[in-house]
Amino acid sequence: MQFRPNDNRRFWPMIPCQRELFDIPEDVAWLSCAQHSPALRTVGQAGREGVQRKCHPWTIGPQQHYDDVEDLRRLFAELIGATADDIALTPSVSYGLSIAARNLDLGAGRRILVLQDQFPSNVYPWRDLVERQGGEIVTVARPADGDWTAAVLAQLDERIAILALPHCHWTDGGLLDLERIAATARRLGAALVLDLTQSLGVLPCDVQRLRPDFIVAGAYKWLLGPYRFAYLYAAEKHHQGHPLEQGWGARLGSNDRGGLTRYSNELHGNARRFDVGEHADYIAVPMAAAALRQILAWGVSAIAESLSPLVDEIGERGEAMGLAATPKGYRSPHFLGLYFPPDRFSEGASEALVEGLRSRNVFVSQRGASLRVAPYLFNNRRDLDRFFETLQPLLR
């Protein structure tokens, strides 16, 4: 789904700086939410309470496991316009993508489409599928003009069986119009698998409009949740699919702890069959739920509208210093890449630049030939000024 700035602020008011909701010292400029988000204070408190429950396990009732997990499913489903029956809890993006790859067919002469320099978790499962079933992977080259959507659409034909894509490129925020791509994929009968780790929580996603086969998203970036935790959406047509594990929690009646030895071969008839074992983590689940509640309270579109001016300013000030930015018309509202001129780029030099910024408590990421700058609602004017004031002498 393409992000389009909303000119009517009555419906999506700008969110003021929310730094007080995070535990970030004033002398720290964390501009790397695409790498890892700081925890909200409420998320940290939920985690501490979970640790206390582990210290006092007699306080944990068996029904609490089930209730907390179902609450989290509902929250994530609300975020993407799905139902709780569509949601599974997994330990990682790669786990969820491996489920997708296990439940999709390829075969000789068929193709899987990915982007150049796509995140490896959304490449390796497809390589494995090609090795097992035949077919091939087609890689869409990085477009010179930044228009990933046109580049993807140009590659689509009846040979494409699976599109394995993000909403935006993880290195620099290059944006894809998923609605246009999804419509073409449906017309061709191709499956759509989306890794939304770098967009969900900022870019709107409505499964009723996109109608993807699977969506995966890690919790610890723009969803403000814990590490080693991820979500999987499976469309209803895949609710009878094959899980990766043979755990007891994937089976009907699994919430009846007294009947677990009445072994059953009958799996849940929905996405719960894909849950990882021990998914009812009484530390991580409440943390993830607290994060989603805050995101839903802010509103995803309001978050995007609030971050877009910051990213535009970063792009403009970077270009004034001689760096190239991901083109404005083709980038996400929440992060971008600042590219070094070819004659000034070397991997060692850019790593030294990032370390120079870090030594002054200014944090961004190096991704290829670019600095990935990813602000969030906790950033303020001082953070942006400190970034550029620190960057300028390091570029000389």
PEWO-V711609 format. One record per pair of residues at least 12 apart in sequence whose ideal C-beta (glycine too) atoms are under 7 Angstrom apart, sorted by the first residue. I is the first residue (numbers start at 1). J is the second residue. If there is no record, write none. Layout:
# PEWO-V711609
<<I J> <I J>>
This chain:
# PEWO-V711609
<<1 178> <1 179> <1 203> <1 204> <1 205> <1 206> <1 209> <1 210> <2 175> <2 177> <2 179> <3 175> <3 203> <3 304> <3 332> <3 333> <5 305> <5 308> <6 301> <6 305> <12 299> <12 301> <12 302> <12 305> <13 302> <14 305> <14 306> <15 298> <15 302> <15 303> <15 306> <15 377> <17 377> <17 380> <18 377> <18 378> <19 378> <19 380> <21 40> <21 41> <22 38> <22 40> <22 41> <22 378> <23 41> <23 44> <24 38> <24 378> <27 361> <28 361> <29 361> <29 362> <29 363> <29 383> <29 386> <29 387> <30 363> <31 363> <31 364> <31 373> <31 374> <31 375> <31 379> <31 383> <31 387> <32 363> <32 364> <32 365> <32 374> <33 221> <33 222> <33 374> <33 375> <33 376> <34 198> <34 221> <34 335> <34 365> <34 372> <34 374> <35 365> <36 220> <36 221> <37 220> <37 221> <37 222> <37 224> <37 376> <38 378> <40 224> <40 290> <40 291> <40 294> <42 290> <42 294> <43 224> <43 225> <43 287> <43 290> <43 291> <46 286> <46 287> <46 290> <47 226> <47 283> <47 287> <49 286> <50 282> <50 283> <50 286> <50 287> <51 283> <53 282> <54 283> <60 282> <62 257> <65 280> <65 282> <66 255> <68 280> <68 282> <68 285> <68 286> <69 89> <69 279> <69 280> <69 285> <70 84> <71 289> <72 285> <72 288> <72 289> <73 87> <75 289> <75 292> <75 293> <75 296> <76 231> <76 292> <78 296> <79 292> <79 296> <80 205> <80 206> <80 207> <80 215> <80 233> <81 206> <81 207> <81 208> <82 207> <82 233> <85 270> <85 271> <86 233> <86 234> <86 271> <87 231> <87 233> <87 271> <88 232> <88 234> <88 271> <88 272> <88 274> <88 275> <89 231> <89 275> <89 276> <89 279> <90 230> <90 232> <90 276> <91 228> <91 229> <91 230> <91 276> <92 218> <92 228> <92 230> <93 121> <93 195> <93 197> <93 216> <93 218> <93 230> <94 121> <94 125> <95 230> <95 244> <95 276> <96 216> <96 230> <96 232> <97 121> <97 122> <97 125> <97 195> <97 216> <98 125> <98 244> <99 232> <99 243> <99 244> <99 274> <100 193> <100 213> <100 214> <101 125> <101 126> <101 128> <101 129> <102 242> <102 244> <103 238> <103 241> <103 242> <104 162> <104 191> <104 213> <106 129> <106 130> <106 133> <106 134> <106 135> <106 161> <106 162> <107 133> <107 134> <107 135> <108 134> <108 135> <109 135> <109 159> <110 135> <110 159> <110 161> <111 135> <111 136> <111 138> <111 159> <111 160> <111 161> <112 126> <112 130> <112 135> <112 137> <112 138> <112 161> <112 162> <112 164> <113 138> <113 140> <113 152> <113 155> <113 160> <113 163> <113 164> <114 126> <114 137> <114 139> <114 164> <115 140> <115 148> <115 165> <115 169> <116 139> <116 140> <116 141> <116 142> <117 142> <117 171> <117 368> <119 170> <119 195> <121 195> <122 164> <122 195> <126 164> <135 161> <138 155> <140 152> <140 155> <146 174> <146 326> <146 327> <146 330> <147 330> <148 169> <148 174> <148 175> <148 176> <148 330> <149 176> <149 177> <149 180> <149 181> <152 176> <152 181> <153 180> <153 181> <153 184> <156 184> <156 188> <158 188> <160 188> <160 190> <161 190> <161 191> <162 190> <162 191> <162 193> <163 181> <163 185> <163 190> <163 192> <163 193> <164 193> <165 194> <166 194> <166 195> <166 196> <166 198> <166 199> <167 194> <167 196> <167 199> <167 203> <168 198> <168 199> <168 332> <170 198> <171 337> <171 367> <171 368> <171 370> <171 372> <172 326> <172 336> <172 337> <172 367> <172 370> <172 372> <173 326> <173 331> <173 332> <173 335> <173 336> <173 337> <174 326> <174 330> <174 331> <175 330> <175 331> <175 332> <178 210> <179 209> <179 210> <182 210> <182 211> <182 212> <186 211> <191 213> <192 212> <192 213> <193 212> <193 213> <193 214> <194 212> <194 215> <195 216> <196 215> <196 217> <197 217> <197 218> <197 221> <198 221> <198 222> <199 222> <199 332> <200 217> <200 222> <200 223> <201 222> <201 223> <201 224> <201 295> <201 300> <202 222> <202 300> <202 303> <202 304> <202 307> <202 333> <202 334> <203 304> <203 332> <204 300> <204 301> <207 233> <212 235> <213 235> <213 238> <214 232> <214 233> <214 234> <215 233> <216 230> <216 231> <216 232> <217 230> <217 231> <218 230> <219 231> <219 288> <223 291> <223 292> <223 295> <224 291> <224 294> <224 295> <225 287> <225 288> <225 291> <226 284> <226 287> <226 288> <229 284> <229 288> <232 271> <232 274> <234 271> <234 274> <239 269> <239 270> <239 271> <240 269> <243 273> <243 274> <245 276> <245 277> <247 277> <248 260> <249 275> <249 277> <249 279> <250 267> <250 268> <250 272> <250 273> <250 275> <251 264> <251 266> <251 267> <251 268> <252 264> <252 266> <252 268> <303 377> <304 333> <304 334> <306 377> <307 333> <307 334> <307 375> <307 376> <308 333> <310 375> <310 379> <310 384> <311 333> <311 334> <311 335> <311 336> <311 375> <312 328> <313 384> <314 336> <314 373> <314 384> <315 328> <315 336> <317 388> <318 338> <321 391> <321 392> <321 395> <322 341> <323 338> <323 339> <323 340> <324 339> <325 338> <334 374> <335 372> <335 373> <335 374> <336 373> <337 367> <337 370> <337 371> <337 372> <338 370> <338 371> <338 373> <339 369> <339 370> <340 369> <345 369> <350 366> <351 366> <353 394> <354 366> <356 394> <357 390> <357 391> <360 390> <362 386> <362 387> <362 390>>
